[in-house]
Amino acid sequence: MPPNILFAARPERWPIFEKPLREALARAGVKAHLSTEIAPADVDYIVYAPNSDLQDFTPYTKAKAVLNLWAGVENIVGNQTLKIPLARMVDPGLTRGMVEWVTGHVMRYHLGLDTDILNKGTDWVPRTPPLAPARHVLILGLGALGAAAAQSLINLGFAVSGWSRSPKELSGISCYHGADGLCEALSTAEIVILLLPDTPATENILNTKTLAMLPHGAFIINPGRGPLIDDDALISALDSGQIEHATLDVFRTEPLPRNHPYWRHPKVTVTPHIAAETRPTSSAEVIIENVRRGEAGEPFLHLVDRHLGY
């Protein structure tokens, strides 16, 4: 019998994802019933967004997996009713979008583009920024997104370092891990990019102590998760000049409240969570590949480790 695939996301997402998912099913040669309305006891797979109305997985007694539409799983991984495998989204389109956004903002800081764009005076002050090999960039988080962003920056010639909670080895990157490794990695980082998951172990990883470890005048780019940064500590570091500027795409509360000091701070660029978005066409291929694997008895891709939280 063909599997039943429940699409459980906000209603406005269904018209965007329905066609790509059906086309991906056809390309994979998988016959399935795909719908937003299937009796819980009949569901085999759940294509899921954590902000959907589905929060209790108890009735889904025969479901084989939850296939997340988002890269982040912090809003579902702790759900005590979820007992079946959970796959996070590793979407090539989302990854490419993140790489382009990160690379653009690194180049903005590296070249000092704000100085040129805002220069409307009459002074002619030539300046020569360093070349990329002389610029130290640190990526906190070496998962799929962090590794891809690192490779893009390496291709441009930057001196790239990376830090992760557990040891990793990536070609062309100076890799650090653990508390001691974090101190060493921060000590030379002129531009810091945060691409860590949101877990109790990573919350406020940039705080008063760690921000002070950076070279004076460093830049911060956060397209990862809002809770990775202690907001008060960052504002203090910006005010003192320890941090020259921060570009923030994610926040503890979204949309960012109108009265939040980030909006008014001259050294903060706010972007509205646009660094990376799940692309329907490419993400559909990832989702349906996991359905195919489930039906063939093969291991699922991109499974979440509940203990680590990602």
HUKASUL-V175928 format. One record per residue. N is the residue number from 1. PHI is phi as a letter, one per 40 degrees, with the letter a starting at -180 (NA if undefined). OMEGA is omega as a letter, one per 30 degrees, with the letter a starting at -180 (NA if undefined). Layout:
# HUKASUL-V175928
n phi omega
N PHI OMEGA
N PHI OMEGA
This chain:
# HUKASUL-V175928
n phi omega
1 NA l
2 d a
3 c l
4 c a
5 b l
6 c l
7 c a
8 b l
9 a l
10 d a
11 d a
12 c a
13 c a
14 d l
15 c a
16 c a
17 c a
18 d a
19 c l
20 d l
21 c l
22 c l
23 c l
24 c l
25 c a
26 c a
27 c a
28 c a
29 g a
30 b l
31 c a
32 a l
33 b a
34 b a
35 a l
36 c a
37 b l
38 b l
39 d a
40 d a
41 c a
42 b a
43 c l
44 b a
45 b l
46 b l
47 c a
48 b l
49 b a
50 c l
51 c l
52 c l
53 c a
54 c l
55 b l
56 b a
57 c a
58 d a
59 c a
60 c a
61 c a
62 b a
63 c a
64 c a
65 a l
66 b a
67 b a
68 c l
69 c a
70 b l
71 c l
72 c a
73 b a
74 c a
75 c l
76 b a
77 c a
78 c a
79 c a
80 c l
81 c a
82 c a
83 b a
84 b a
85 d l
86 b l
87 b l
88 c a
89 c l
90 b a
91 b l
92 d l
93 c l
94 c l
95 c l
96 c l
97 c l
98 c l
99 d a
100 c a
101 c a
102 c a
103 c l
104 c a
105 c l
106 c l
107 c l
108 d a
109 c a
110 d a
111 c a
112 g a
113 c a
114 c l
115 c a
116 c a
117 c a
118 c a
119 c l
120 b l
121 c a
122 b a
123 c l
124 b a
125 b l
126 c l
127 a a
128 b l
129 c l
130 c l
131 c a
132 d a
133 c l
134 c a
135 b a
136 c l
137 b l
138 b l
139 b l
140 c a
141 h a
142 b l
143 c a
144 d a
145 c a
146 c a
147 c l
148 c l
149 c l
150 c a
151 c l
152 c a
153 c l
154 c l
155 c l
156 c l
157 h a
158 c l
159 c a
160 b l
161 b l
162 a l
163 b l
164 a a
165 c l
166 b a
167 c l
168 a l
169 b l
170 b a
171 c l
172 g a
173 b l
174 c a
175 c l
176 b l
177 a l
178 g a
179 c l
180 c l
181 c l
182 c l
183 d a
184 c a
185 c a
186 c a
187 c a
188 b a
189 c l
190 c l
191 b a
192 b l
193 b a
194 b l
195 b l
196 c l
197 c l
198 c l
199 b l
200 d a
201 c a
202 b a
203 d l
204 f l
205 c l
206 c a
207 b a
208 d a
209 c a
210 c l
211 c l
212 c l
213 c a
214 c l
215 d l
216 d l
217 g l
218 c l
219 b l
220 b l
221 b a
222 b l
223 b a
224 c a
225 a a
226 d a
227 c l
228 c a
229 b l
230 c a
231 d a
232 c l
233 c l
234 c l
235 c l
236 c l
237 c l
238 c a
239 c a
240 c a
241 g l
242 d l
243 b a
244 c a
245 a l
246 b l
247 b a
248 b a
249 b a
250 b a
251 a a
252 c l
253 b l
254 b f
255 c l
256 c a
257 d a
258 d a
259 c a
260 c a
261 c l
262 d a
263 c a
264 c a
265 c a
266 c a
267 b l
268 b l
269 b l
270 b l
271 b a
272 c l
273 f a
274 b a
275 d a
276 a l
277 b l
278 c l
279 c a
280 d a
281 c a
282 c l
283 c l
284 c l
285 c a
286 c a
287 c a
288 c l
289 c l
290 c l
291 c l
292 d a
293 c l
294 c a
295 c a
296 c a
297 g l
298 c l
299 c l
300 c l
301 c l
302 g l
303 c a
304 c l
305 c a
306 c a
307 c l
308 c l
309 g l
310 a NA
